[in-house]
Amino acid sequence: MKSLKWIISFLLLTVITGLIIYNNSNVNNLPNFIFYDLNNRPFSKNELKGKETLIVYISTKCESCNEALQQVKELAVNHPNLIFIVVSSSDELPISKEKFLSNQIDSAKNIKLLYDKDRLFVKRFGLGFVIEYPTIFYSDGENIFKKIKDLRTVDDFIKKP
């Protein structure tokens, strides 16, 4: 009888633990982060509270990222209420500055150009070992946070006024 109680207790504990892990793995909240602007000022998740946001992680060495920068610029004009965060890795900062300025990517007020000084983007955003560039995430500013495949599908995700 005593061993039956232990077995039942163990099974209940296993089920409860599994449910907790499952529920936490499906949380779609924007992860905490601090990135830095081109003047080395911190920019955190708190500054986006309640704001619909598109986060684009790039490498200035990839050709499709250069195309993505142009798409971001066009999207920013067409969607002035959407915040665009463009994040580059810290070892690319000099190249990023040059690319951003040459593409006039900083001309729109709703684009934030940031770099990953602490190299935590991959870990915080759960990218694992294989990183695709550009990597794009969407947040509705409240509870939806998801990875999207293509900037051309942004209109499918953003809130309609």
Buried (B, 14 or more C-beta within 10 A) or exposed (E): EEEEEEEEEEEEEEEEEEEEEEEEEEEEEBBEBBBBEBEEEEBEBEEBEEBBBBBBBBBBEEEEBBEBBEBBBEBBEEBEEBBBBBBBBBEBBEBBBEBBEEBEBBEBEBBBBBBBBEEBBBEBBEBEEEBEBBBBBBBBBEEBBEEBEEBEEBEEBBEEE
